[in-house]
Each structure stands twice: as C-alpha cells, then as structure tokens.
C-alpha cells in the first residue's frame, strides 16, 4: 500500500488507512488531499479518498474517485479491494465478490481480502467458494483458531459434517496438552458441543455420547451438556438412563414442557396426536401424580394432565387447577385453557365447572365443599373467565353480560376493558371495540402493550389517523412515523395496510405492505455482521441455527401477509387502473386556456407547498444529528409518503409476479399462495401456469370453496377460448386434454354436473353453497334467481352438542359479510342483499356491518346509552392529566359505557 510514494507521502497514506479504520474521516480526507496535491494521479490515494467520502454519505463523488483511481492503477489490489468495499456498503454483494477476486489475482495471499471475500460468500451462500476461501486462510495462518473453526463451519454448511468433525479434531491436536487457556474455557466448551452436535448429525450417536462423557470436565455449560446427553440416550434407545436424566432436569426446571414430553417418550407414553388408550391414560395419570408430589410448585405438572384426561377425571383435575388461579387472579388463565376447546366435550365440562364455581362464589362467597371464604376479587375473575369462555363459543350476548357484571364489581381492572373490547370485535362492533380499547388505554397511559392493543382495534375499525396518533405516543420525538418504520413495527404496518386496502387507498396500502417486505430484506442484511462475530465468539451452534433460520426467513407469517397484501393491491390496480398522467393531460386539454393556466398554477403551488412542508418537517427531525466523525445522520425525505408513485407502474401484474415467486418458494403449502397465483396468471393469460396453480389448490384442499371456484372458472375460461391456431396453443390444448381426465371432480362430467355434485357433497355449508351459486351464475347467467335461492335456502344450524365447542351456530360473521358482498356486487341484486342483511342482523345483533339492533350503528341501541356507572366516576379513571391529550378519541363519549 502506497509503495510507489516517497516516505513522507507513504506515511500519510498509512494515516489515511488508520483514520478510515478509526472512523476519523475528516483527518483521513486531509491526509489524502495532502498526497494528491503532489501526486494527483495516484490511484490508491484516490481510491482511499473515495472510500472515506463514502462513509460521509458523499456516494457520487466516492464512486467517481474510486473508478478514477482504478483507471490510474489497474494492477493495484488496494484499488480493487476498495472498489469491492464500496459495492459491499451498497449491498451489491455479487459485484463486490468480482472486485475481491480481481484483487486476489494480483495479491493471492492477502489475508484481509480473503477474509472479506469469505464473509460475502457466506452471506450469498456460495458454499463451495466459502470452503475454498476458508481453506486458503487456514493454509496461510494455521496458528489462528478462527481459521480452523471457519473451515470446519464452511464444510458443515456445505453438507459435509464428517469433514467438519475431522477439522475440529485436527485443531484439538494443535492445543498444548489438549487443553485450552483458562480465558478460553467457555469458547472451547462451545466448540466441543458443536463437534458433538456434528457427530449426532452424521449419525455417529455412540461416538458422540462417548465424546461427550470424555470431555465433560471441559464443557462449562452443564445444562446444555445434560440436554445433549439425554437427547443422545433417547436416540440410542437407552430409555432407562434417559428417564433418570429427565427426572434430574425436571428438578432443575420443573416447568419445562419439553422435559415432560421427553420423559413420556422414555416411559413409552407419548403420542404425536395426543390420542391415548384407557390403560395409557391410567399410567399417565399415575406418572403425573408422582411427579406432582416431587414438584409441588410446578404449574406444568398440573396443567399437562388436562390434555389427556377425560370425563370426571378431567373435571376434577381442571377444578383443582382453576381454583387457586382464580383466587390468585391470573388474567392469562383462559389463554392457558383455550387449547382444551379443541378437544371434543371438554368445553362443555369447563362451562359447567366454571358456572358452578361462579354460583357458589356468588351465593356463599366460597368454593363448593370449602369452608374458607374467598376474597371478593375471586368472583370477578370467575366472571372474567366465563366472559372469555362464551366469547370463544360465539355467544356474545352472554359474554358481554358477564364482562359487564365483572366491570360493575371492580371497575378499576384494565384487563376487563381489554377483553370487552375483544368480545365486541368478535361480535362485529369494531367502532365500539376501538372505543373500549381506548378507555382501557386511558387507565394506564404508561403501558405500551395496552396502547398497542388500542391501536390494533382502531386500525380494525379503519380509524387510521387516530391509530397513528395513538401509536406515536411511544416513539421518540421528531419524525414519529419514521420511528415506527425504524422500529420494524410490522404488526402496525400490516394492520394499517389492510385498513387502507379496505378503504380503497391502494397507494398507502402498498406503501405499508412494501415497508414490511423491506424489513425482511434488512433482516437478511443484518446477518452479515455475525459471520465474523460468531466465529470469533465461538457461538457455533447458534450461528448455524441462525443461518438456517435466515434461509427460511421469508416463510414467516408476517412476510406472507405483506406479500399477499401487495399482490392483492396490484391485482386490484390492474382491474381498476387509476387515472394516468396522459388521461389527466387529455382532460386538461379540453379546458379553455384561462382555466388551463389557473389549473397548472394551482398544481405547481400545491407541489411546492407539499415539498416545503416535507423539508421543514425533515429539518426539525434532523437538528443536531451530527456525529463525532463529522458525518451527519440525516435521513432522506420520503418523496412519496402516500404511495402515489407506486401506483404509476406500467405493468402491475409484473410487479405482483415478483412477490408471488417469493411466496411460491417460501410458502408452497399455503392455499392463499396458489389462489393468488391462479388469479394472477388467469389475468396474464398464462394458461399452463394457471393450471399448475389449480393443481396445487386441488392437492392442498380439493374441497375448499375457492378450489372449486378456481376449477370451474378455469375450464369455463378454456372452453370459451377460440380454437388453437399456433403450435404453442395446440401444445397447451393437448396438455389440458390429457390432464382433465385425471381431475376426479370433473371425470366424465360437464362443468354444470361437477358444480351440482359439489353442492350435494357440501349442502350444509354456507360458503360452499355460495361458491356453487357463483359458479352457477358464471356457467348459466340466466339462472341468477336459482343462484340467489341456493344461498337463501342455507340454514344456520348449531354445531352438535358433542362437538368441540358445544352448541354454537355454524355461520361465521366474516362469511356472512362475504356472501352479502357477493349478492350486491357479483349478482347485483340489491333486494336479495337487503333480505340477507336483515336475516344476518338477527344472528349478529352486535354487528355494525349488518346494523344489528345492539350495535353502535343504531342510534337508540343499548350501546349508545351512557350508563349510571360513568356518573360514579369510573369513566374518569384517567384523571385530569389527559384532558388535552389523546385520552379521548372523539367517539369515546358515545361508547363510554357499553352495557346491555
């Protein structure tokens, strides 16, 4: 570096490098300018000056200087290395790798360049290249521990764990007396655990267990040691030894569910689907009774038997579990019990049990069969539990009466208001739910969770502006909306995007959905720093887990929701395109010259005002944002805050395809993925791709209403297309003709017959009947009255008594809303839609959509009357401190006391 310079300038060049490494950018810039004053064409100095300017956010100048330096000294490994660093800072990893490879052609044994290249190869999952680079580093510096470990991890990631073990054993052979220095004991222990996990992955279980016992005194993390040992014992079938070890682990942590599961496996009483014979249940009950005597303070040992016990034994165990938690006042009790509602019959037993407890507490103030009096709060918590129970069963009127009684009993418990808000949301009164959530928020303005819960309810009620004001109460001063984005608050962005989509604001909806997509891109980039950190700190097992997690990152539910939301936005944009600039120009050209001039002036003023406001807002948020290095951390102004530019895409379906490919790769078992693929490809006239999506839908769930719709739509569309002319079209036709007989739903049947058969199979399901009605209308438009009749003849039966949830009506609110929209928009029959609305208003009296008699949409309903409770001061629980703040949300007074 700087070898071609005189001694004085060579020292200055070293100062530039040191200043860059210590982030003293101004000092480095000064030294670079001093060299360039005498040697203006010196390539390496130009490159280093460019790299320094890049760190000061002067990217354009940086690229110009580095390219100029490279042009002046094409055979300098420093210039190529700097060029690679520049690309790396802009996340252009493939270009950076090319630059590093060019640098290595000039200086093939440069440790720094090799190390930087290996990090990029790990990031880009170029595993073969990663192994090769790590081998070079090891051969150049074999006395460096990190090079041994890096080479081993590289082979592991490249699906060669046995080679990774050999490398670690070779490294152990280099240690004096096979023992690490005292200050590296933890790191060495981690390396040994990693080696044992590699042996386990290779299938060398006996060898792994032997190695574990042999190196026990060198492994510092004793808990992980025991967990690894018991895992190996179970896999080797040495269940008696494993059982003793699980007992020891339970004495260390008696509430770890995995230990109980492992213990059940050891005694041969484990089932994946939780189905047990009567004998197995007796044995399990005896096992947990003995464990309960050993672990008296354990919650898990009392809760797990509720999953397998039946009948009276279940009731007795549930009562013993519930009673102390009601006395203690545990708000999460229902969440703990809710999985039991999926077990047939247990919901009914729980209902009878809690009702008996409530009756006894109400009449005697004590539990049945007990003489000790319970505290008054126990009754309130019993009512709280009952309210959530009836909410789960869809009996919202009883649920609300119970929660109102609990609030009247103790009006200062915040959880009561939060749960009442949730019940109202389920019942369909979103505005009232938002108001109740806001009331709960006002009771504790310092609680972030309650604030977030309130924001979620507001977004569900499409009160986006109010939700944003509430959310930013917990952000930093300045550009508060950007703070929510910087905190990667994805639940907020998703809920906000869904709300904008419902309101038809596609620009803002897309903005929110694509923000979530960007967060996932950032998370992918964030792994970069760990490639060197984890090797240095020897957290190898966690590092490999992290890399595997990153490989499946885009299968996460939030990403799926964001990508699906963006695709829906683009499809809607394609179906109903917004006015283009050309259309607006055409409209303006029709105006008289005087009006045209006024319109243009008005537009220019509006644009200038918006720009000025954005700049002022940005200036306020970036005051004093200068670091010690002289670099200002100024965030650029968002040029498109409302997502208007996102709507100006030439081909919305092409944009949607980008996100669809990610979903197809990462969520192949989601019905929604293939449904979106079908809709997208049908619009693009990609017949074979649409058919491929259809086959996936039928594979995943052939009986789903959407799968049936897609099947009928597809073959109806194909049947209405012109006869094939080109060779490509003929080929497509031959494929479809060969494939159609393989589809059982249409085998030797016409589309009308297939539709009729589907109805016969699912005549009791509302959504299946709606799908059949829609397809009947598509196939035979003149049979619209029959399609309407199909829907109106649907009956809202109750679920059988022995079902998982007891006597609950089958129809769901969201399904009824979907059917109403279908009647009004697809069949375009307002009278039928009105009849459906009136009918559903009886089933869902709290629904604002159907204007139910008990909803806040009806002016004289019970939900729009303020009860006497607010007169007693409970409505003023937040005190005067919030009088001028966001404590009142405008609509709160209307719903202040939601009682029936």
N, C-alpha and C positions, 0 to 999 in steps of 0.2 A: 504494500500500500504506500503510495506516494514515493516509490523508489526512484522515480525519474526526476525528483525535485532536489534542489540544494538542501543542505542540512537545516537551515532556518525554516524554510517552507515545509520541509518534511516533518519538522516538529509541530508546525502549525496544523498540518494535515492530521497528525495524531490527536491534536487538540479538538479538531472537528469531530472525529470519531468518538472521543471521550465525552464531548459536550452532547452529542446525539444520544449516547448511552445513558447519560445522567440527566437528560431532558433539559439541558441549559441551551435552548435553541438559539437565543439571541447571541450568546457567546460564540457558538459554532458558526453562525452566519457571519459574524465579524471576522473570524479567522479565515473563512472561505473567501471573503471579499479581499482580504489582505493577500492571499495567494494569487487570486485571479487578477489582481492589479498588475502583477508581474508576469503571470503566465495565464493569459485569458483563454487559451485553448486547452488547458489541462483537463482531460476528460474525467479523471477520478474526482477531482475537486468539484467540477460542475455537477457530477452525479451526487456527491455528498451534500452539496448546497441544495440540490433539488429535493433530496430526502429530508433535509431539515425543514425546507419550506412546506413540504407535505404535512409535516407534524404541526405546522402553524396554519393549517387549513387554506394554503395557497396552492391548490392542486394543479391548476392550469400551468402556472409557472414551473411547478415541480416537474411535471411531465416533460415540458419543453427543455428544461435544463438537463434532465437525465438522458433524454434522447440525443441532445446535442453532445453531451459527454460521451455517450456510447458511440456516436458517429466519429468523434475525435479519437477514440481509443477503443476500437472494436475488439482488441485482443486482451482487454483488461477484465479479469474475473471480478474485480470490485464493481465495475460499471454494470456488468450483468447481474451481479448479486443485488446491487441497489435497485436495479430495474425490477427484479423479482420481488424485493421488499415493497416496492411501490404498488405493484399489482396485488400483493398479498393484503396490503392495507385497504384496498378497494374490493376485497373478496373475489378477485379474479384469479382463483387458485390454479386453474389449468395454464393460464398464461405465465403465472409465477413459476410453476414447475418447469416450463420450457426455458425460462430465463436461468433458473438454477442449473439445469442440465447443460446449458451453454457455458455457464461459469465453470462447471466441473470438467468440461472438455479442456479448458485452459489450465485449471488447477485441480486435478482429480483427487488430491488428498487434503483438500481444505475442510477441516473439521466443522467449522461454522456453517458452511454451505451445505454439507452433508446432513447436519443436524436439522437445519431449516427445511431441507428437502424431505427428510423423513417425517417431519410434523405435517407437511402438506399431503404427503402420501397417505398418512393415517387418516387425515381429515377427509380426503377424497376416496378412501377405501381402495387405493391402488395397492393391494396387499402383497402382490408379487414384488412390486418395486420397493415396498416398505421393507420386506425381508432382505432384499439385495442391499439397500442403503444401510440398514442396521448391521449387516454382516461387514460392510466396508468400515463402518465406525468402530466395530469391535476389533477388526484386524489392525486398525490404526492406533487404537487406545485400549489394549486389553486389560490394563490395570484399573480401568474406570468401571465401577459397579453398574452404573446406569446403562452402559453399553451392553453388558451381559443380559440385564433384565429386559432392555428394549428388544434385543434379538430374540429372546425367549417369547415375549408377548407377541412379536411380529409373527412367529411361527404358529402360535396359538390362534391368532386371528385369521391366519391363512389356512385354518383347518388341519393343522399338523401338531396336535398337543403332545404326541410322543416325542417329537423332536424338541419341543419346548422343555420337556422334562429333562432330556439329556443335557441341554444347555445349562439348566439350573444346577444340575448335579456337577457339571464341569466347573461352574462358578464356585460351588461349595468347596470343590477340591483346591481352589486357589486361596482359600482362607487359612490363616495360621491356626493349627490345632483344631480345624473345623469349628472355630468359634469366632463370632464377630466381636468388634469392640463394644464396650459397655454402652456407649452412647448410641449404638445402632441396634440394640436388642429388639425393640418394637418393630423396626423395619425388617429385621431378619426373621422375626416370628411371622410377620405378614407374608414374607416371601415363601416360608415353609408351608403356610396354609394354602397359598396359591399353588404350590407344587403338588400338594395332596389333592387339591380340587382338580388339577390336571390329570393326575393318576386315576381319579374317580371317573372323569370324563372319558378317559381311554378305556375304562372297564377293568383296570387293574385294582380291584377292590381289596384283595388280601394284601397286596403290596402297599396300597395306600394306608390301610389300617396299621400295618407293621411300621411304616414310616412315621405315622402319627404318634404311636406309642414310643418309638425310639427317640423322637425329637420333642417329647412332651416338656422337658425342662427348659427348652429353648423358646417355646411358644408362650408369649406373655398374655394373650387374650384367652383366658381359661374358659369363658362361656362359649366362645366360638369353637374352642377345642372340643368341649363336650358335645356341642350340637353336631360338629363334623363327625365325631366318633359314633354317636347314636345313629346318624344317617347311614354310615358305612355298615354298622352292625345289622340294621334293618335290611339293607340291600343284600347282605351276605346270608340272611335268614337266621342269624343268631339272636332270636327274639327274646329269650330269657334275659340275656345280658342287656339288651336294648331296653327291656322293661324296667330293670333296676336303674338304668341311667336316666330314663324318662322320669322315674319317681324322684331321683336326685334333682333333676332340672325343675320339676314342679315345686320342690321345696325352696328353690331359689326364686322362682317366679310362678306362683300358683294361679295367675290369671292369664297365662299364655295359652290360647286356644290350640295352637299348633302342637304343643306338648301333649294335650289331652287326645288330640287326633292320632298322634304317633303312638301313644300308649294303647289306644283302642286297636290300632293295627297290630301291635305286639301281642295282644291277647286274643286276636282273631275276631274282633267285634267291630269291624269298620265296614261301612258301605258307602259307595260314591253317591247313590241316590237316597241315602238315609232310610232305606226300607229294611226292616228287621223282622225276624220271626218272633213268636211269643217267647220262646226259650232265650233267644238273644237279648230281648228286652229285659227279661228277668236278670240275666247275667250282667247287663249294662247297669241296671238299677243297683244291683249289689255292689258293683265296682265303684259307682259314684257315691254310694253311701259310705263305703270305707274311705274313699278319698275325701269326702266331706268331713269325716271325723279327724283326718290328718290336717286338712287345710280349712279350718273353721272360718277364716276371714275371707276366703276366696269367693268372689262373685260368680266366676265362670263355672265352678263345680256345682253351683245351684241352678245356673241358667241352662247348661248343656242338656240335662235330663229332660227339659221341656220339649226338646226336639224329637225325642224318640218315645216318650211315654204316651199312653193312650187312655181315654176314658177317665174313670175315677182317680186312677193313679196320677194322671196328668193334672186333674183338677186339684188334687191335694198338693202336688209339687208346685203348681202355679200359685196357689194360695200362700204357701209358705214363702215363695219368692216375692210376691207382690206386697204382702202386708208390711214388712219392715221398710220397703222402699216408699210406700205411701206415707208412712209415719215420718220418715226422714224428709220427704218432699223432694223426690228426684224428678225433675221435669222431663228427662230423656227416657222415662220408663216405657212409654208407648213405642218409641223408636226401637227399643230393645226387644219388645214383644212382637213388633209388626211382622217379622218373618213367619211367625206361627200362623198368621192369617192365610198363608198359602197351603196349610195342612188341613185337609177336609175335616170338618167337625169341631176343630179347636176354637174357631171364632165364636161359635155358639156357647161352648163351655166357658170361655173367658167372659162373654157377656153376662151369663147367669151368675158367675162368680163375682164380678165387679158390682152388679146390681144388688146382690145380697150384702156385700160389704157396705155399699152406699146406704142401703136401707137400715142396716144395723147401726151405722155411724150416725145416721140422721135421727133415729128413734132413741137409741140408748147412749150414743157417744162412745161406744166401744166396739171392738170386733166381735163377731159371733163366737160364743164359748169362752170369752175372756172377761175377767173382772176389772182389769185396769182400764181407766179412762184414757182415751186417745186425745192428743191436742186438737183444738178446733180446726187447725190447718189440714188435718188428715182428710176431713170431709171434702174440703176444697180440692185437694189433689185427686181424690176419688172421682169427683165431678169432672175434673180436668181430663182424667184418663178416659172416662165414659164419653166425653165430647169427642175425643180423637177416635175412639172406637166407632161411634156412629158416623163420624165423618168418613172413615175408611169404608164403611158399609154403604155409603151413599144416602144415609137417612139424615139429611141436613137439617130438617126442622127439629128433630130430637136433639141432634148435636148442638145446634145453636141455643136451644133452651137450657141444656146442661152447662154450656160455657157461660151463658148469661147469669145463671144461678151462681156459678163459681165467682164471677166478677162481682156480683152483688155481695157475696160472702166476704171476699177480700179484694177490694178494688185497686190495691197497690201492686199486685203481682204482674210484672210486664209480660211474662210468658202467656198469660191468659189472653191478652190482646193480640199477641202474635199468632196464637193458634186460632183465635176467632177470625182473624184476617185470612188465614189459610183455608178455613172452612168456607168462608164467603167466596174465596177464589174458586174452590172446587164446586160450589153451588152455582157459580156463574155470575156473581155480582162483583165484577172487577173494580169498579169505582169505589164501592163501599169497602172492599178489601184493602185498597190503597189508603183510604181514609183511616181505617183501623190500624194499619201498619204505621201510619204517620203518628197516630195517637200513642202507640207503643214507643215509637222513637222519641217523642217529646218527654216521655217519662224518664229517659236516661240518655241525655244528649252526648254523653261521652262513650257510648257503646257502639263500636264500629259495626259489629255483627247486626245489631238491630237496625242500624242505619242502612246497611246493605240490603237487609230483608225488605225494608220500606221501599228502597229504590227499585228492587225487583218487582214489587207489587205495582208500583207506579208505571213501570215500563209495560207490564202486562195489561194495564188499563190504558195504554197509549198516551200517558202523560209524560212525554219525553223531556220537555223543557224543565218541568218541575223535578223530574227524576235526576236530571243533570245537576240542578242547583243543590239538591239534597246530597248527591254523591260527592260533590267537590268540597263539602264541609270537612271531609277528612283528607284533603290533599294539601300540598304546600301552597304558599302564596305565589302569585304570578299567573302563568299560563296554566290555569287549573285543568282545562280539558286535556291539554297535552300531558299533564301529570297522570291522568287516568290511563293514557296510552303508554306512557313510560313505565308505569307500574305493571303493565301487561294484564290489565284488569279485563280478562277475556269474557267472564260471565256477563259483565256490564255491556261490553261491545256486542256480544251475541244477542242479548235481550233487546238492546237498543236497535240493532239491525233488523230483528224480527218485527219490532214495533213499526219502524219506518216502512218495512215491506208491506205490512198490513194496511198502512195508511197510503200506500201507493207512491211514496217518495223513494224511488229506486236509486237515485244518486247517493243520498245519505245512507241508505241500506247497504249499497255496495261498498261505500267508504268504510263502514263498520266491519263488514264481513272480510274485506281485504286487509284491514288492520290486524285481525286475528291471524290471517294467513301470514302476514309479515312477522308476527310474534314467533310463529313456528320456524320461520327462516332464521330469526335471531337466535332462537334456542339451538338450532343446528350449528350456527356460527359459534355460539358460546362454548361448545365442546373444545374449540381449538386450543385454548389456554391449558386444558387439562392433559393434553398429550405429553407435555414435558413434566408438568407438576406431579401427576400420579406416578410416573416412573421415578421421579426424584424422592417422593414421599413413600413409595412402595405400597400404595393402596391399590394393589393389582387386581384383586377380585372385584372390588367396587368399580375399578376403571373398565374392566371388560364388560361388566353388567351395564355400565353407563353407555358404552359404545353400542351394545346390543339394543338397549332402550332407544338410542338415537336412530338406529336402523328401522325401528318400528314406530318412530315418533308420530308420523302422520296418520297412524291408525287410531290416535286418541280421539275421544268423542267430540271435544271442542273443535278440533280441526275438521272433523266430518261435518259438524253443524255449519261451520263457516263456509266450507267449500260447497256444500249443498245449497246454502243460502245464496251464495254468489251465482251458482248455476241457475237457480230459480229466477234471480234478478235478470240475468242475461236472456233467459228464455222469454220472460215477460217483456223485456225491452225489444226483443225480436218480434214478438206477437203484436205489441202496440208501440211502435217506434215513436220517440219524441220528435218534435219539430226540428228539422235540420236547419243549419245556417242558410242553405240555399232557399228553403221554403220561406224563412223569415225575410230574406232579401227579395223574394218574389212578391211577398205581401207588401213590403215597403215600397217597391217599385210602382205599385198600383196607387199609392197616395199622391196627392198634389205636392208640388215642390216645396211649398211653405211648411206643410205638415211633416214632410220628409226631413227637412232641415231641423225642425224642432225635435223630432224623434231621435235623430242622431246626436244632437247636443245633449239631450236628456240621458241617453245611453252612456255617452262619454263622461258626464258628470257623475252618474251612478258608479261607473267603474273606478273613476278617480277617488271618489269618496270611500268606496269599499277598500281600495288599496291603501289609502291613507290611514283608515281605522286599523287595518291589519298591521301596518308598520308601527303605529303608535302603541298598539297592544303588545307587539313584539319587543319594542324598545323598553317598555315598562318591565317586562318579564326578564330582560337580559341585562338590567342595570347591575353593574358590579360583578359581571360574570367573567372576570379575568383571573387566570391562574398565575402562579409564581413564575412560570416559564415564559410569560408574556403572551400565551395563547388564550384567546377569548373563546369560552364555550358558548357560542351564540348559535341557537337553533334556527334553522331557516324558517321563514314564514311559510305556512301552508298555502300554496297558491290556489288550492281547490278545496276549501273547507266543506262545501256542500256536495262534493262529488259530481259536479256538473260535467267536468271533463271526462269522467269515467263513462258517462252516458254517450259520449260522442265517438264511440268506437265504430269502425266501418263494418265489422262483422261480429256481432255479439255472440253468435254460435261458436266462432273460432276461439274467442276468449273463454267461453264456457268449457270448451273441449280441454283446455289446459288443466282446469281444476278437476274435470271428470277423469282424466288419466291418472291423477294422483289418487282419487277415490278408488278407481278400479284396481290400482296397485296395492293400496293400503287397507281398503275396506271391501274386499271381494265377497264377503258373506253378508253384506247389508243389502236388504231388499231395495232400500232407497237409492243406492248406488246404481243398480241396474234399471230401476224405474226412470231415473234421470237420464241414463244412457239411452234408453228406449225413446224417450220424448225428444231428446236432442237429435238423435240420428234419424228419426222419422221426419223432423223438420229439415234436416240436411239432405233428405232423400238418399241416405246411405242404408239401403235395404238390408244388406247382409249384416252390417253392424247392428242394426235394429233387431234383426232376427237373433243374433248372438246374445243381445241383452235379454230378449224374450226367453230364450232357452235357459238363461241363468235365473230369471224370475221363476220359471216353472220348476227348476231344480231346487230352489230355496223354499218356495211355498206355492205350489200349484193351485191351492185352494184359496189363496188370498184374493179379495175383490180386485185389487189393482193388477194382479197377474192375469185374471180373467179379462179385465178391460183391455189390457195390452194385447192379449192373444186375439181377441175378436177384432180389435182395431187394426192390427197388423194385417191379418188375412183379408179383411174387408178392403183395406187400402190397396193391397196387392191385387185383389180381384177387380178393382175399379181402374187399374192402370192399363195403358194401351199395350197391345201385343208387342213382344220384344222384336227389335229390328237388328240392333248391332250384336256382334259376337258376345260382348260383355253382358248385355241384357239377357241374351239366350242362356249364357252360363249361369247367371243369377237365377233365372227361372227354373233351370234344370235342378239346381241345388235345392230350391224351395219345394219343388215337386217330389224330390227324393226324401226330403225331411218331414213333410207334412204327415205322412202315414205313421211316423214314429211318435207323434204327439197324441197321447191316449185320449185327450179331451175332444179331439176332432177326428178320431179314427173312424172312417166310413160314416161321417156325419157332416151335414151342412153347418154353416155358422149359426143359423137360426135354431137347429136341433141341439147344437152344443150349448147354446145360451139357455135353452129350455131345460136341458139336463142339469146344468149348473144350478138353476133355480130349484129343481126338485131336490137336489142334494143339500141345499142351504136355505130352505124356505122359511126357517125360523129366525134367520139373521137379517137385521135391518140393512147393514152395509152391503151384504151380498145381494139382497133384493134391489138395492139402489143401483149396484153395478149391472145387474141383469136388465133393469129398467132403462139405464143409459144406453146399453148396447142394443136393446130392442128398438130404441128411438134412432140409433145410428143405422141399424140394418133396415128398418122399416119406418121411415119418418111419419107415415100416415097413421101409425099405431100409437101416437102420443097419448091419447086417453087411456089406453091399456097400460102404458108405462107408468102413468100417474096412479092408476088403480093399484098396480103392483106395490107401490110404496105405501099408499093409504091403507091397504089391507094388512100391513105389518102390525103385529101385536107386541106390546111391551110386556112380555112375560116376566115372571120372577124367577130368579135362579133357584133350583131345587134346594130344599131345606138342608140336605146333607152336603151341599156344595161348600167350597172353601170359605165363602163369605156369608152363608146363610141366606135369608130371604131378601135379596136385593134385586131391583129391576135391572133388566139386561141393557136397556138403551143407555148410551153414554151421551153427555151433553155435546161433546165435540162432534160426534157422529150425527146427531140431530141437526146441528148447525150446518154441517156439510150437506145434508140432504135438503135443507131449506134453500141453501145457495144453489144447489143443483136444480131444484124446481123453478127458482126465479131466474137463473141466468142461462142454463142449458135448455131446459124445456120451455122457458119463458112463459110460464103460466102463473100470473100473479094471484089468481083466485086459489089455485092449489097451494101456492106458497103461503097464502094467508090462512087457509084451513090448517095447514101443517103447523104454522106458528101458534095458532090458538090451541091446538092439541098439545104441543110441546110446553106451552106456558103452564098447563095443568101439571105435567110431570116435573117441570123445573120451575117452581114458583119464585125462586130467587134469581133466575137468570135475567139479566138486563137485555140480552140479545132478543129473547122471546117476550120481553116486557111482562114477566111474571108478576102475579099480584103482590108478592112480598119483596120484590126487588126495588132498588133505589131509583129505577127508571119510572116508577109510578108515583106521582106527586103525593098521593094520600096514603101510601103504603106505610106499614109499621116501621119501615126502615127510614122514613123521613120525618119521624116524630122524635123530638128530644125528650128523653125520659126524666123522671124525677132525680135519677142518680146524679146528673150533672149539677142539679141545684145544691146537692150536698157537698159540692166542692171537688168531687173526684175528677171532673173534667178539667180542673185547673191544677192537676198534679204537677205540671211542669213549672208552675210558679210564674212570677213576673219577669224573670230573666230572659225569657224567649219571646217577649211580646213583640219586638220589632224584628225578630229573626225569622227563620223558616219554620218555626214551630207550628204555625197554622198554614195549611196548604190550599186555602181558598175554598175547597169543597168540604173541609173537615167539619165545619159547623153543621152542614146538612146531615152528615152521618155521625155526629159526635157520639150518639148513643144508639147502637144498633141492637134493639131488643124487639122481641115479638110478643 
